[in-house]
Amino acid sequence: MKGLLLLVLVLSLHAATPVAAEALPPLPKDAFTYVVIPDTQLYRGGGSKVREGEAPQTGPTTNPAFESRIDWIVKNRERENIVFVSHVGDITDIHSEQQWAFASNLMSRLDGVVPYGISPGNHDLEVCTSVGFNRYFPRSRYAGRKWYAGAFDGYVRADGQKVSGGNANSCQTFEAGGMKFVVLHLECNAPAPVLEWADAMMDRYADRMAIICTHMYLGFRTRELYKGRKGKKSVPDEWFGLMEWSKCHKKDGVPAVKAWETCFSKHKNLILVVSGDQGPAICWRETQKGVHGNVVHATMQDYPRTADEQDWLRLYRFRPDLRRIDVWTWSPRQNTVCENAGFRKGRDWHVFTLPLESR
């Protein structure tokens, strides 16, 4: 009887003990890390989004989840051998000076520490223009950096307004682990003239592996499917893929499917496309083949942002010796590797490996 009571006690204690959060494993020897920051549009205080029936918030503008991401990058740059950082866009929620100033001041912690780029999201574009973004993240802010390779000069659209210029579509380069890279940060639904510039930049740096960061790429394939998700706990995998619809630039906005067909697929040096925007989808990934037969990995990451501790980062650990990328989804504030997020249950959604072709 005593043995039975002891067994029951042990089992009850074991059941009551929370499972320990998994720590991020040490960076393997000779690896380096490319960090992707998902959408950060969760602001508190003055300048925050006012929802229907709510009074405007007051007090200092804050964004704890955004801040913890940036601080973790700065503190762990050397230990994680972080060589570049991309922000997929929606750096703000609304076009308030408080949010722009907060985001600018926060990103300045990376200035002089690690190269980075930002792809303006639909929430960052004012009536399909990048006026606010260029005011706080102008080309002049980065022009003196050796890793900054320039930006698109803009074009005049049908209504006579010049758009897509400044730093809204930018190019950066970096080298690590004996590998050379070029990174393009494209605004949400970048119009055809922008994609022509992207063509030219990938041709110019054809000797480098290319990464494209853009706000909308993978997610609900059509607008109808996106709307049809409401009220459902989960939806079929067939609903997800390259997006056939756009949010920005009206008729000029190029959806992902067309961007792939007319631009991305043509470049044999392209290896990776990263994106965000699709919070209801949380995450998704696909492998595509360009016209030259090259493998292109595409990943979407827009993790839940309804609480201050939901500060998920995507860490792309390049392993040159093994010709692969180990991808980890990591939360600094929760100090844990992601195992589940909403209906994306199972570790394989959040921790996975992407093979790299030999070059």
Stockholm file with secondary structure:
# STOCKHOLM 1.0

chainA/1-359         MKGLLLLVLVLSLHAATPVAAEALPPLPKDAFTYVVIPDTQLYRGGGSKVREGEAPQTGPTTNPAFESRIDWIVKNRERENIVFVSHVGDITDIHSEQQWAFASNLMSRLDGVVPYGISPGNHDLEVCTSVGFNRYFPRSRYAGRKWYAGAFDGYVRADGQKVSGGNANSCQTFEAGGMKFVVLHLECNAPAPVLEWADAMMDRYADRMAIICTHMYLGFRTRELYKGRKGKKSVPDEWFGLMEWSKCHKKDGVPAVKAWETCFSKHKNLILVVSGDQGPAICWRETQKGVHGNVVHATMQDYPRTADEQDWLRLYRFRPDLRRIDVWTWSPRQNTVCENAGFRKGRDWHVFTLPLESR
#=GR chainA/1-359 SS CHHHHHHHHHHHHHHHSCCCCCCCCCCCTTCEEEEEECCCCCCBSTTCCCCTTCCCCCSCCBCHHHHHHHHHHHHTTTTTTEEEEEECSCCCSSCCHHHHHHHHHHHGGGTTTSCEEECCCGGGCBTTBCHHHHHHSCGGGTTTCTTEEEECCCEECTTSCEESCTTSSEEEEEEETTEEEEEEEECTTCCHHHHHHHHHHHHHTTTSEEEEEESSSEEESSHHHHHHTTTCSCCCGGGEEECCCCSSSGGGCCCHHHHHHHTGGGCTTEEEEEECCCTTTCEEEEEEECTTSCEEEEEEECCCCSSTTCCCEEEEEEETTTTEEEEEEEETTTTEECSEETTEESGGGTEEEEECCCC
#=GC SS_cons         CHHHHHHHHHHHHHHHSCCCCCCCCCCCTTCEEEEEECCCCCCBSTTCCCCTTCCCCCSCCBCHHHHHHHHHHHHTTTTTTEEEEEECSCCCSSCCHHHHHHHHHHHGGGTTTSCEEECCCGGGCBTTBCHHHHHHSCGGGTTTCTTEEEECCCEECTTSCEESCTTSSEEEEEEETTEEEEEEEECTTCCHHHHHHHHHHHHHTTTSEEEEEESSSEEESSHHHHHHTTTCSCCCGGGEEECCCCSSSGGGCCCHHHHHHHTGGGCTTEEEEEECCCTTTCEEEEEEECTTSCEEEEEEECCCCSSTTCCCEEEEEEETTTTEEEEEEEETTTTEECSEETTEESGGGTEEEEECCCC
//
